[in-house]
Amino acid sequence: MITQLSLKNFKSHQSTRLSLSNLNILAGMNGTGKSSVFQALLLLRQSYLKNNLLAKGIDLNGLLCDIGVAKDAIYQYATHSLIELTLKTAHQKNYQWQFEYQEPTATFMRLLNPPESFDDLSLFGNDFQYLSAARLAPQKSYLKDTYQVEVLRQISYQKGLGEFVAHFLHYYAHEKMAFSNLKHPHCDSEELLDQTTVWLREMMPHVEIIVSENRSLNAFEIRYQFKSTQAGIVPTNEFKAENVGFGVSYVLPIIVVILSAKPGSLIMIENPEAHLHPKAQSKLIELMALAAQNGVQILVETHSDHIINGTLVAVKRDETHQGIAHNKVKIHYFHRSDSYHTTEVSNLPVLKGGQIKNPPTGFFDQIETDLETLMGF
C-alpha cells in the first residue's frame, strides 16, 4: 500500500505531500490539482507498461492519460529543471523518480537515477484499476479483449473508459468475491454477477443484468430487465443499454471493480457520483468503504457532498463493525494559493464517530450557505 505520495514541480504542485491510507478522498474546487495527483500515478504506470520507466524516462502521452508537452508538465515557476514523484509504502520503502526538463515541446522526459526495482507496487501490476470521469456512456456493444481481461484482469485499457466491463463481467461472472463483508444481505450467492446485480439494485430498483457475447461482432452486449417483487407480475422485456439511464452505465464498472478486488489492490476512481442520485451515491461509497476496510486501497476524486457524507457514515458504522475504521480514511481538501498559483492541500482528520475536525471554509458548505439565504439569516 502507498502511504505517502509527494509531487514536486509537477503542474500546479510546487511541493505537495499526501498521506494516504485505505480510502482516500480528494476534494476541492475545480482546477486545484486533484486530477494532477491521478495523472502523476498514471504517467508512471503508462511509462512502465511501455518498458520506459526502469531506465529511460516518462511518456507524457499514452493510453492512460495525456499531459501534452514538457512545458505543460512542469510547474510554471519552477526554480530548477527536475520533476519529482516519490512514493512511500507501508513497508517503509521509498521510490523516487526524477525527470529532467530540457526541451519545452518534448513529449518524453528523461529519467535520472531510477529505483532499481518497484515491481512490488500494485500501481504496476494486475491488481490495479482506473476509471476516469470520462467513463463510457451506454453502448450498443462493448469491446472484447481476451488478453486485457482474461490474462491481465483489466476492466479498462484506454483512458479509464471501462470499455471491457461487459467482457469482464461475463468472464468472471461466477468467481467468488475475495471479501465476505461485501456480500449484500439480500443475496445468498457470493458470485460476482449476482452480487453486482443486487448492489446495482441499490441504484436502480428491481434491475437484472443480462450480459451476452455476440460472436459475429466479436463483442459483448449488456441488456437490462426489471422484475417485480409482487407475485404474478411478469418481468419486463429486455432493454438495450442505450435505453436505460446513463447512471447505470457509469456506475456499473465501479461496482464491478470493487466487488472483484483482491487483497492489496489499488483502485483509482474519478467522480463516482456522475449521473447518480444522492441515495445511489451514498450506497456506492458504502461499498467502497467496505472494500477499503479489507485493505484495498482506493483513491476517489469527487465534488459530491453525498460521497463525503457517505464516507463519514461508513466511519460511524464502524462502531458496529459494518463500516470502516476512522484511521483508514484520509480526506484531503485541495485549494490554490493566490501567489504563484500553487496547489495547497489540507488534510482533514476524521474522528471516531464520523466527524471531521475543523473543516475549512468552502469544504462542502454550500448547502448551509443556501439555507441561510433562504431562511433570511
N, C-alpha and C positions, 0 to 999 in steps of 0.2 A: 504493500500500500504506500502511496505517495503521501508523506506527512507534511511536506513543505515544498512550495513552488516559488522560485524567485525569477523575476524578469528585470533586466537592465538594458536600457536604450532600445527597447522594442516598442515601436509605435508610440502610444501615449504613455508608456510605462518607463519613466526615467529610472525608477528604482522601486519595485513592488515586491513585497514578500507576503505570501498567503500561507497561513497554517491550515492544513487540510485534515479531514477525518473521514468518516464513512459517508455521511450525507452532507454535501456541501452546496449551499445556496448562494449564487451570485446575483445580487440585486442592485438596482440603481437606475438613474435616468439614462436615456439613450445617449450614446456617444461618450460614455465614461470609461470604456476599456474592458467591459466584461467579455465581449466576444473575442478580444485580443488574447485573453487567457486561453480560451479554447484553441484559437489559431496557433498559439505557440506550441501546444502539445500536438496539434495536427500536423504542423510543419515537421516536427521531429519524426512522427510516425510515417508520413508520406516519403520523407527522405530515406528513412530506414528501409521501407518497402522497395525502394529503388536501389538499395545497396550503396547509398552515398554517405550515410551518416557515420559510418565507422571510421572513415579515413579521408573523405573528400569534402563534404560540405552539406549545405541545406538547400533544398529546392523550394523556391518561393511560390511556385505554382504547381499544382498537381491534382490528383484525384480527390483529395480531401478538402483542400482549401486553396484559394488564390489570394496572394498578397499584392502581386504586381511586380514592381522592381525594387531594387535595394533601397532607394530613397523613400519608398513607401513603408519599408520595414523598420528603418532606423528612426529613433526619436529625433525630432526636428532640431532640438537644441543640445544634442549630444556633444560632450566635450572630448570624446575620444571615438575611435572608429570600430569599437567592438560591441556586438550584441551578445548578451549572456543569458542563457537559460539554465537554471540549476534545479535539480530535483533531489529531495532527500526522502529516504524511505524509513519505514518503521524499524528496519534493521540497522539504522544509523549509517546507511551508505549514502554517499553524495555523488551525484553525477552532474558534471558541468560541461556545457557546450558553449564555445566561444566562436562567433562568426565575424569575419573581418569585412568591414565596409570599404570597398575600393572603388567600384565603378557604379555611379548613381543609377544607371539604366540596366544593370545586370539582373538577371532572373535567378542567379545562383550565387551563393556566398560561401567562400572557402572556410574550412574548419581549422581551428588551431587547437592543438593538444587535446584530442578527443579522449573520452574514457575508454579504457581497454575493453570493457565488457559491460553490457547493460541488458542482456537478454532476459534477465530475471524480472524486468519491469513488465507489468501487464499491458502497458501502453504499446508494447511492440509485439505482443503475442496474439493468440486467437481468442483470448478471454477479454477482448476489447470490443465495444460497440459505440458508434457515434450516430446520433440522429440530429439533424440540423433543423433550424427553423423553417427551412425550405423543403420539408418532407412532401412526398408526392400527394397530390390530390387524388380523388378516386380515379382508378384506371380501368379501362376496358379489359386489359390483360397485364400481367406482371411478369417481369423477366425471369428466365431460368438460367442459373449458373451453377453447375454441379460442383466446380472447384471451390468457388467462394462460399457456397452454402454447406455442402456436404463434407468438404475437406477442411476449410478454414473456419467454418461455423460463423460466417458473417451475414448480417442481415442487410448490409449496405456496402457498396464498393466506391460509389461516386458521390461526393459532397454530402454524405449523410442523408440521402434521399429515402432510405428504407425500401429500395426498389425490389429487394428479394423477400419481402415479408410473406408473400404467398408461398413461394418455394420453401422458405424456412419453416413455416407453419405446417405445410404439407409433409415435409420430410421428417420433422421431429414431432409430429402430432402425438405419438404415443410414448414419447420419452417422459419419464417421471421427473418432477421438479427436484432440485437439489435440497430445497429447504422446506420443511414441513409447515413452518409458520406462514407461508404464502398460500397455503391451501384455503380456499374460500369456504366458509362454513356451510354454504348451500350446495356444495358439490363433494361427493364422496371420492371421485376419481382424483388422482394426482398427476394425470397426464396433461401435457402442455395444451393441446387443443381444447380439452374440456375446461381446464382452468382459465384459459384465455377467454372462452365464451362466457363463463359465469362472471368474470371480472368485467368484461365488456358490458354485460347487462347492468352493471352499476352506472354506466354512462348512457346506455340505451336499453331500456327495459324490454325483456322478452325476446331479445335478438338471438339468432342462431347463425353461426358462421359456417359456410359451405365453401371449402377450398377444393378445386379440381384442376387436373392437368389437362391442357389442350395440346395433345401431341402433334397435331397438324401445324400448330403455330409455334411449337416448342416454347410454350409459355404456360402460365398458371392463371386461373381466374378465381375471383372471390365474389360470392353472392351471399345475400343475407335473407333470412326468413324470420318471421315473427310468430311466436307461439303463445297462445293464451293459457293462463293458469286455470281458466274455467273449464269444467268438464263439458265435453261435447262440442267445443269450439275448435274447428279445424285450423291448422296453421295457414298463414298467408302463402301466396305464391312466392317464388324466389325472386329477389330483386337484384339487379346488377348493382355493382359498387357505385356507379355513377348516379344511380337513382336513390342513394341513401346519403344522409347528411355528411358534410365534409369532416365533421368532428370524429366520426367513426374511423375514417381512413387515416386521419392524423394521429389518433391515439393508439390504433391497433399495433403498430410496430413498437411503441413504447411498452405496452403491456407484454408483448412477446419477449422483448429483450430482458425485461425484469424477471419474468417467470422462468426464463431459460438460463438465467445467470448461474455461474458456478462460483465456488469459493475463490476469493481473490480477484474477481472480475473488476474491470474498470469500465464504467458506462458514462458517456457524456451526452446530455440532452439539452437542446436549446428550446426555450419556450414551450414546455409541455402543455401549457394551458391553451394553445392555439385551437380555436373553434369549439372549445368546450364550455358548457355552462358551469356555474360555480360548484354544484354538488359533484359533478364529474371530476373537476379539478381536485377537490378535496379527497375523493376516493383514490385518484391516481397518486397523489403524494403519500397517501396512507400506504399504498402498495410499495412505493419506493422506499419508504421508511422501514417497512418490514424486511425488505431485502438488505438494506444497509445495516440493519441490526445484526445480520448474519455475517458481516464482513465484506459484502460487496461495496465497492467504492463508487459513489455516484456524484457527478458534478452536474448541477442544474443551473441554467441561466433563465431568469424569469422576470416578468413585470407584473405578476399577479399576486394580489394580497391573499387570494384563496390558497395559493401554493404556500405562502409564508404561514398563514394561519393554520393550514393543514399540517404543516411541519410541527408547529408548536402543539397542536392537538395530539400528534403522534408522541411527542415527548411527554405530555400529560398522561397518555395512556400507558406509558412505561410503568406507572405506579401499579398497574395491574398486569404487567408483563405482556402487554398487547401492542406495544409501540416500539420506540427507540430511546435509548439512554441519552440524556442531555449532553453527555460528553462525547457522543458520537455524531454530533451535529455542529456544523460551522455555518454561520450566516455572515456573509461579507457584503458590506454596503459600499458601492463604488460612487465616487464623485470626482469632479475635475477641478483642480485649483485654478484660480484666476490668473496667477502668474505662471507663465511658460506652459500653460495648458497640460499640466501633468496629472496623470491618474493618481488619486489618493484613495486608499481603502481603509474602511473601519471594520474591525472585527467586532461583531455584536454577540457578547456571551449569552448563551442560552442556559437558563437556570432550571433546576428541577421544578416540575410542575408546568413547564412550558411558558415561562416568562422570559422576556428579553430585557436585559439590564441596560438602562439609559439609551433607548432608541433615539437616534439623531433626528432633527427636524428634516422633513422630506422623506422619511422612511415609511412609505405606505400609510400616510396620514391624510390623504386627500378626502376620504370618506368623512372623517371627523371635521375637516375644514368645510366641506359642503354642507354637512348637517348644522354646523354652527351658523352658516349663512342662512339656511332655510329657516332656522329657529330664531333668527334675529339677534344672535349673540354678537 
